[in-house]
Amino acid sequence: MSATDTIAAIATPPGQGGVGIVRVSGSMVWKIADEIFQSLERPSSAKGGTFLHGKVLDADGIEIDEALCLIFRAPRSYTGEDTVEIQGHGGPVVLKKILRRCLDSGARMAEPGEFTKRAFLNGKMDLVQAEAVADLIHAQSDRAARAAFEQLEGGLSKQFNALYDGLMETAADIETTLDFVEDELPDDVFPVLGKKLDQCFRDLENLLATWDEGRLLREGARVVIMGRPNAGKSTLFNALLGADRAIVTDIAGTTRDIIEETLVLDGVPLRIFDTAGLRETECRIEQEGIRRTHAHSAAADIAVYLIDASAPVSAEDIAHLAKLNPSRTVVVLNKADRKITNIQYPITNIQIVETSLITGVGVAQVKEAIAEKLEAGVNLDAPAHAVISERHRNLLERARTELIQARARIAEEGEPGAATAAEHLRAALEALGQVTGRVYHNELLNNIFSRFCIGK
């Protein structure tokens, strides 16, 4: 596969629609367009930013579809190359015929994300902005979409570039000190360099602090509903979703496997898991369901633990609650309309909500409690802003480790530690450069763009 090949792909989602688009980009665009598209003006002579109305023809000159051809001339296109978009009727058969015609005329099928990859290689965007394209496509909430758009507009890239430039300047200053003979440098040189490194470190930490919010917006918060059998877990699961997704019966152990659905709460997508009831059992199927419950609870952002308030609190409930993080746990006392009085629940430092799920009482309060727990790490009321991804975080952590070492060498050793500090800063810059694409290799690009859809 060559970056100079002309590529083509269907750029609209599968299925039926009013309009479907086939995108073609590369050096052979005008040859292909002139060959397959018939209109009053040849596509190769049309101005960029204009539409042509005409027909797409097969190799025998038979009409495939009536269509529009949108003209983009380099560098004023998404990829930075000469590009056309053929907009026909949005049926899968028609679009596949148009695509096949493009391929037969000299284009090749685009790889996943190859149009955006070319935009990066041609300087139309950096890697952070390129990733924002995928984030915007996959956004599950308005807040996630806004954060992705801020990133696409360059908000996050500016922060990374400022950090990179500041670190590069400081590294150059440290490298310069290596050319001086010992004791020739002024006494304040290394204290000043130490302050610059401290500022770079603070900027890096500020970027890392957006990771939790980024993870929640991209992946969704994991909310695991757990408790003993017949406490009302599946009823709560259905009530949160507003649909009868899970089977609810009075038979203990009805839920055997994990059931997952999504819900958007205050702009944050939630991945809600209904789990098997926690109890001792001889059933191997139910035992596996309980094992999965424990595994999901260990990875949960929020654990919602249900207790049947119409019965005495069990030792098993107390034992299970003791294993949970109070700051990430909501206890729901269900069947509160039949709550046994004068029972003291030995639960401390955990938020408690009383509900009667059979009537729907308390569901709103459960949602509020979950939102409060999420807000402990993320301000959901603040305007959406660009936030780092898992890839960014890993590279920032690597740069952070190197920067800590560089700071230590300058602070503890001064001039004798300058050479070692410079090596650590070069490693930090290498990691930061991979974030935006100042430093990149084919494996990195393939890893990023392989996650994109074909046509983008």
C-alpha positions as CSV (number, residue, x, y, z in Angstrom):
1,M,0.0,0.0,0.0
2,S,1.4,3.4,-1.0
3,A,0.6,6.8,0.3
4,T,0.6,8.0,-3.4
5,D,-2.1,5.6,-4.4
6,T,-5.6,6.9,-5.2
7,I,-8.0,5.6,-2.7
8,A,-11.8,5.3,-2.6
9,A,-14.4,4.2,-0.1
10,I,-18.1,4.7,0.8
11,A,-18.1,7.5,3.3
12,T,-21.6,7.2,4.6
13,P,-22.9,4.5,7.1
14,P,-24.2,1.2,5.8
15,G,-27.9,0.8,5.1
16,Q,-30.5,2.9,3.3
17,G,-30.7,6.6,3.2
18,G,-31.6,9.6,1.1
19,V,-28.0,10.3,0.1
20,G,-24.8,8.2,0.0
21,I,-21.3,9.4,-0.6
22,V,-18.3,7.7,-2.3
23,R,-15.1,9.6,-1.6
24,V,-12.0,9.4,-3.9
25,S,-8.7,11.0,-3.1
26,G,-5.3,11.0,-4.8
27,S,-3.3,11.7,-7.9
28,M,-5.6,9.8,-10.3
29,V,-8.8,11.5,-9.1
30,W,-9.4,13.6,-12.3
31,K,-8.8,10.6,-14.6
32,I,-11.2,8.5,-12.7
33,A,-13.8,11.2,-12.3
34,D,-13.8,12.1,-16.0
35,E,-14.1,8.5,-16.9
36,I,-17.1,7.6,-14.7
37,F,-19.0,10.9,-14.3
38,Q,-20.8,12.5,-17.2
39,S,-21.9,16.1,-16.9
40,L,-21.9,19.3,-18.9
41,E,-18.4,20.1,-17.5
42,R,-15.7,17.6,-17.0
43,P,-14.7,17.2,-13.3
44,S,-11.0,17.7,-14.2
45,S,-11.7,21.3,-15.4
46,A,-14.2,22.3,-12.7
47,K,-13.2,24.8,-9.9
48,G,-12.7,23.6,-6.4
49,G,-15.6,24.0,-4.1
50,T,-18.2,23.5,-6.8
51,F,-20.8,20.8,-7.5
52,L,-21.4,19.2,-10.9
53,H,-24.8,17.5,-11.6
54,G,-24.7,14.5,-13.9
55,K,-24.7,10.7,-14.1
56,V,-22.4,7.9,-13.0
57,L,-21.7,5.5,-15.9
58,D,-20.5,1.9,-15.9
59,A,-17.7,0.7,-18.3
60,D,-20.3,0.2,-21.1
61,G,-21.7,3.7,-20.7
62,I,-24.9,2.6,-19.0
63,E,-26.2,4.9,-16.3
64,I,-25.7,3.6,-12.7
65,D,-27.2,6.6,-10.9
66,E,-28.0,10.3,-11.1
67,A,-25.6,12.1,-8.8
68,L,-23.7,15.2,-7.8
69,C,-19.9,15.4,-7.9
70,L,-18.3,17.7,-5.4
71,I,-14.9,19.0,-6.4
72,F,-12.0,19.6,-4.0
73,R,-8.6,20.8,-5.2
74,A,-5.4,20.4,-3.3
75,P,-4.6,21.6,-0.7
76,R,-8.1,22.7,0.0
77,S,-9.5,19.3,0.9
78,Y,-9.9,17.1,3.9
79,T,-6.9,15.0,2.9
80,G,-4.9,17.9,1.4
81,E,-5.0,16.0,-2.0
82,D,-7.2,16.4,-5.0
83,T,-10.5,14.8,-4.0
84,V,-14.0,14.2,-5.3
85,E,-17.1,13.1,-3.5
86,I,-19.8,11.5,-5.6
87,Q,-23.2,11.9,-3.9
88,G,-25.7,9.5,-5.2
89,H,-28.9,7.9,-3.8
90,G,-28.2,6.2,-0.5
91,G,-28.9,2.6,-1.3
92,P,-26.2,-0.1,-0.6
93,V,-26.5,-1.6,-4.1
94,V,-26.0,1.8,-5.9
95,L,-23.1,2.9,-3.7
96,K,-21.3,-0.4,-4.1
97,K,-21.7,-0.1,-7.9
98,I,-20.2,3.4,-7.8
99,L,-17.4,2.3,-5.6
100,R,-16.7,-0.7,-7.8
101,R,-16.6,1.6,-10.9
102,C,-14.0,3.8,-9.1
103,L,-11.9,0.8,-8.2
104,D,-12.0,-0.6,-11.8
105,S,-10.9,2.8,-13.1
106,G,-7.6,2.8,-11.0
107,A,-8.4,3.5,-7.4
108,R,-7.8,1.1,-4.6
109,M,-10.0,0.4,-1.5
110,A,-9.1,2.8,1.3
111,E,-7.9,1.3,4.6
112,P,-9.6,2.2,7.9
113,G,-8.9,5.8,8.7
114,E,-6.7,6.3,5.6
115,F,-8.3,9.6,4.5
116,T,-7.6,11.0,8.0
117,K,-4.1,9.5,8.0
118,R,-3.4,11.3,4.7
119,A,-4.7,14.5,6.3
120,F,-2.1,14.1,9.0
121,L,0.7,13.2,6.6
122,N,-0.2,16.2,4.5
123,G,-0.1,18.6,7.5
124,K,-3.8,19.3,7.6
125,M,-4.0,18.2,11.3
126,D,-1.9,16.7,14.0
127,L,-2.4,13.3,15.6
128,V,-4.4,14.7,18.5
129,Q,-6.8,16.4,16.1
130,A,-7.0,13.2,14.0
131,E,-8.0,11.2,17.1
132,A,-10.7,13.8,17.8
133,V,-12.3,12.9,14.5
134,A,-12.9,9.3,15.7
135,D,-14.0,10.6,19.1
136,L,-16.5,12.9,17.5
137,I,-17.9,10.1,15.4
138,H,-18.2,7.8,18.5
139,A,-19.4,10.4,21.0
140,Q,-22.3,9.1,23.1
141,S,-23.4,12.4,24.6
142,D,-23.5,16.1,23.9
143,R,-20.7,16.7,26.4
144,A,-18.5,14.1,24.7
145,A,-19.2,15.5,21.3
146,R,-18.3,19.0,22.5
147,A,-15.1,17.9,24.1
148,A,-14.1,16.1,20.8
149,F,-14.9,19.2,18.8
150,E,-12.7,21.3,21.1
151,Q,-9.9,18.8,20.5
152,L,-10.5,18.9,16.8
153,E,-10.3,22.7,16.8
154,G,-6.9,22.4,18.3
155,G,-7.6,23.2,22.0
156,L,-5.6,20.2,23.3
157,S,-2.9,20.5,20.7
158,K,-2.1,24.0,21.8
159,Q,-1.5,22.8,25.3
160,F,0.7,19.9,24.2
161,N,2.6,22.2,21.8
162,A,3.2,24.8,24.6
163,L,4.5,22.0,26.9
164,Y,6.7,20.6,24.2
165,D,8.1,24.0,23.3
166,G,8.8,24.9,26.9
167,L,10.5,21.7,27.5
168,M,12.5,22.0,24.3
169,E,13.7,25.5,25.3
170,T,14.7,24.3,28.7
171,A,16.5,21.3,27.3
172,A,18.4,23.5,24.9
173,D,19.5,25.7,27.8
174,I,20.7,22.7,29.7
175,E,22.5,21.4,26.6
176,T,24.2,24.8,26.2
177,T,25.7,24.6,29.8
178,L,27.6,21.5,28.7
179,D,29.8,23.6,26.4
180,F,31.1,25.7,29.3
181,V,34.2,24.9,31.3
182,E,33.5,24.1,35.0
183,D,32.9,27.1,37.2
184,E,32.4,29.5,34.2
185,L,28.6,29.6,34.6
186,P,26.9,32.2,36.7
187,D,25.6,31.0,40.1
188,D,21.9,31.5,39.3
189,V,21.9,29.5,36.0
190,F,20.7,26.1,37.5
191,P,18.2,27.6,40.0
192,V,16.6,29.3,37.0
193,L,16.6,26.1,35.0
194,G,15.1,24.3,37.9
195,K,12.2,26.8,38.0
196,K,11.6,26.3,34.3
197,L,11.5,22.5,34.8
198,D,9.1,23.0,37.7
199,Q,6.7,25.0,35.4
200,C,6.9,22.3,32.7
201,F,6.1,19.7,35.4
202,R,3.0,21.7,36.5
203,D,1.8,22.0,33.0
204,L,2.2,18.3,32.4
205,E,0.3,17.5,35.6
206,N,-2.5,19.8,34.6
207,L,-2.9,17.8,31.4
208,L,-2.8,14.5,33.2
209,A,-5.5,15.7,35.5
210,T,-8.0,15.6,32.6
211,W,-7.6,11.9,32.2
212,D,-10.5,10.8,34.5
213,E,-12.9,13.0,32.6
214,G,-11.6,11.9,29.2
215,R,-12.0,8.2,30.2
216,L,-15.6,8.8,31.4
217,L,-16.6,10.7,28.2
218,R,-15.0,8.2,25.8
219,E,-15.6,4.9,27.5
220,G,-18.5,5.7,29.9
221,A,-18.5,5.2,33.7
222,R,-18.9,1.6,34.8
223,V,-21.8,1.4,37.2
224,V,-22.3,-2.1,38.7
225,I,-25.5,-3.0,40.4
226,M,-24.9,-5.7,43.0
227,G,-26.4,-7.3,46.1
228,R,-28.0,-10.5,47.4
229,P,-30.7,-12.3,45.4
230,N,-34.2,-10.7,45.2
231,A,-32.9,-7.4,46.6
232,G,-34.3,-5.6,43.5
233,K,-31.2,-5.3,41.3
234,S,-32.9,-6.1,38.0
235,T,-35.8,-3.9,38.9
236,L,-33.5,-1.0,39.5
237,F,-31.6,-1.8,36.3
238,N,-34.9,-1.6,34.3
239,A,-36.0,1.6,36.2
240,L,-32.7,3.4,35.4
241,L,-33.0,2.5,31.7
242,G,-36.8,3.2,31.6
243,A,-37.3,-0.2,29.8
244,D,-37.9,-3.8,30.7
245,R,-34.4,-5.0,29.7
246,A,-33.7,-7.6,32.5
247,I,-36.1,-10.4,33.5
248,V,-37.6,-9.8,36.9
249,T,-39.1,-12.6,39.0
250,D,-39.5,-13.6,42.6
251,I,-37.3,-16.6,42.0
252,A,-33.8,-16.1,43.6
253,G,-31.0,-16.5,41.1
254,T,-32.9,-15.4,38.0
255,T,-30.0,-13.3,36.8
256,R,-27.1,-15.6,36.0
257,D,-24.9,-13.6,33.6
258,I,-23.9,-9.9,33.3
259,I,-26.3,-7.7,31.4
260,E,-25.0,-4.4,30.1
261,E,-26.7,-1.3,28.8
262,T,-25.8,2.4,28.3
263,L,-27.4,5.5,29.7
264,V,-26.4,9.2,29.6
265,L,-26.5,10.9,32.9
266,D,-25.7,14.6,33.2
267,G,-23.7,14.5,29.9
268,V,-21.6,11.4,30.9
269,P,-22.4,8.0,29.3
270,L,-22.9,5.2,31.9
271,R,-22.3,1.6,31.3
272,I,-24.7,-0.1,33.7
273,F,-24.3,-3.7,34.6
274,D,-26.9,-5.9,36.2
275,T,-25.2,-8.8,38.0
276,A,-26.0,-12.2,39.6
277,G,-27.1,-12.1,43.2
278,L,-24.3,-12.7,45.8
279,R,-24.9,-15.9,47.8
280,E,-23.5,-19.4,48.5
281,T,-24.7,-21.8,45.9
282,E,-24.0,-25.3,44.5
283,C,-25.1,-24.3,41.0
284,R,-22.0,-24.1,38.8
285,I,-23.7,-21.7,36.4
286,E,-24.7,-19.3,39.2
287,Q,-21.2,-19.6,40.7
288,E,-19.7,-18.4,37.4
289,G,-22.2,-15.5,37.4
290,I,-21.2,-14.5,41.0
291,R,-17.5,-14.7,40.0
292,R,-18.2,-12.3,37.2
293,T,-20.1,-10.0,39.6
294,H,-17.0,-9.7,41.8
295,A,-14.7,-9.1,38.7
296,H,-17.0,-6.3,37.5
297,S,-17.3,-4.7,40.9
298,A,-13.5,-4.6,41.2
299,A,-13.3,-2.5,38.0
300,A,-16.4,-0.4,38.7
301,D,-16.4,3.4,38.8
302,I,-19.5,3.3,40.9
303,A,-20.9,0.3,42.9
304,V,-24.7,0.4,43.6
305,Y,-25.3,-2.1,46.4
306,L,-29.0,-3.1,47.1
307,I,-30.2,-4.2,50.5
308,D,-33.7,-5.6,51.1
309,A,-35.0,-3.2,53.8
310,S,-37.9,-5.5,54.6
311,A,-35.6,-8.1,56.1
312,P,-32.9,-8.0,58.8
313,V,-29.6,-6.9,57.3
314,S,-27.4,-10.0,56.7
315,A,-23.9,-10.7,57.6
316,E,-23.2,-11.4,54.0
317,D,-24.3,-7.8,53.0
318,I,-22.0,-6.3,55.6
319,A,-19.1,-8.5,54.5
320,H,-19.6,-7.5,50.9
321,L,-19.9,-3.8,51.7
322,A,-16.7,-3.9,53.7
323,K,-14.8,-4.7,50.5
324,L,-16.1,-1.7,48.6
325,N,-14.7,1.8,48.4
326,P,-17.1,4.1,50.3
327,S,-16.3,7.1,48.1
328,R,-17.4,5.0,45.1
329,T,-20.4,3.2,46.6
330,V,-24.1,4.0,46.8
331,V,-26.2,1.8,49.1
332,V,-29.9,1.4,48.1
333,L,-32.3,0.3,50.8
334,N,-35.1,-1.1,48.6
335,K,-38.6,-2.0,49.7
336,A,-38.5,1.0,52.1
337,D,-42.3,1.0,52.2
338,R,-42.0,-2.3,54.2
339,K,-38.8,-1.3,56.1
340,I,-38.3,-3.0,59.4
341,T,-38.1,-0.4,62.1
342,N,-35.5,-0.2,64.8
343,I,-32.8,-1.8,62.7
344,Q,-29.5,-0.2,62.7
345,Y,-27.5,-0.6,59.5
346,P,-23.8,-0.9,60.4
347,I,-22.8,1.1,57.4
348,T,-20.5,4.1,57.7
349,N,-19.2,6.7,55.2
350,I,-21.4,5.3,52.4
351,Q,-24.2,7.3,50.8
352,I,-27.6,5.6,51.5
353,V,-30.8,6.1,49.3
354,E,-34.1,4.6,50.3
355,T,-36.4,3.4,47.5
356,S,-39.5,1.4,46.8
357,L,-38.6,0.3,43.3
358,I,-41.9,-1.6,42.7
359,T,-43.6,1.8,42.7
360,G,-40.7,3.8,41.2
361,V,-40.1,5.8,44.4
362,G,-36.4,6.8,44.8
363,V,-35.1,6.1,41.3
364,A,-34.4,9.8,40.7
365,Q,-32.5,9.9,44.0
366,V,-30.4,7.0,42.9
367,K,-29.4,8.8,39.7
368,E,-28.6,11.9,41.8
369,A,-26.4,9.8,44.1
370,I,-24.5,8.3,41.1
371,A,-24.0,11.8,39.6
372,E,-22.6,13.1,42.9
373,K,-20.1,10.2,43.1
374,L,-19.0,11.0,39.5
375,E,-18.7,14.7,40.3
376,A,-16.1,13.8,43.0
377,G,-13.6,13.5,40.2
378,V,-15.1,15.5,37.4
379,N,-17.0,18.8,37.5
380,L,-20.0,17.9,35.3
381,D,-21.3,21.5,35.5
382,A,-18.1,22.9,33.9
383,P,-18.1,23.7,30.1
384,A,-16.9,20.7,28.0
385,H,-13.2,21.0,27.1
386,A,-10.7,18.8,25.3
387,V,-9.4,16.0,27.5
388,I,-6.6,13.5,27.1
389,S,-7.1,9.9,26.0
390,E,-5.5,6.7,27.2
391,R,-2.7,7.0,24.6
392,H,-2.0,10.5,25.6
393,R,-1.9,9.5,29.3
394,N,0.6,6.7,28.7
395,L,2.9,9.0,26.9
396,L,2.5,11.8,29.4
397,E,3.3,9.4,32.2
398,R,6.4,8.3,30.4
399,A,7.4,12.0,30.0
400,R,6.6,12.7,33.6
401,T,8.9,9.9,34.8
402,E,11.8,11.4,32.7
403,L,11.0,14.9,33.8
404,I,11.1,13.9,37.5
405,Q,14.6,12.5,37.0
406,A,15.7,15.6,35.1
407,R,14.5,17.9,37.9
408,A,16.2,15.8,40.5
409,R,19.5,15.9,38.8
410,I,19.4,19.7,38.4
411,A,18.1,20.3,42.0
412,E,20.5,17.9,43.7
413,E,23.7,18.1,41.5
414,G,23.5,21.3,39.5
415,E,26.2,21.6,36.9
416,P,27.5,18.0,37.4
417,G,24.1,16.6,36.8
418,A,23.4,18.6,33.6
419,A,24.4,15.9,31.2
420,T,22.2,13.3,32.8
421,A,19.3,15.8,33.0
422,A,19.7,16.5,29.3
423,E,19.3,12.8,28.5
424,H,16.2,12.5,30.5
425,L,14.7,15.6,28.8
426,R,15.5,14.1,25.4
427,A,13.5,11.0,26.4
428,A,10.6,13.2,27.7
429,L,10.5,15.1,24.4
430,E,10.5,11.9,22.5
431,A,7.4,10.8,24.4
432,L,5.6,14.2,24.0
433,G,6.4,14.3,20.3
434,Q,4.5,11.1,19.8
435,V,1.4,12.7,21.2
436,T,0.9,15.2,18.5
437,G,2.9,13.5,15.8
438,R,6.1,15.6,15.9
439,V,7.7,12.3,16.4
440,Y,6.0,9.3,14.8
441,H,6.6,5.9,13.2
442,N,4.5,3.6,11.0
443,E,3.6,1.3,13.9
444,L,2.2,4.3,15.8
445,L,0.1,5.5,12.8
446,N,-1.2,2.1,12.0
447,N,-2.3,1.6,15.6
448,I,-4.2,4.9,15.7
449,F,-5.9,4.9,12.3
450,S,-6.8,1.2,12.2
451,R,-9.5,2.1,14.8
452,F,-11.2,4.4,12.3
453,C,-14.1,3.4,10.1
454,I,-13.4,2.9,6.4
455,G,-14.3,6.1,4.5
456,K,-12.9,8.4,7.2
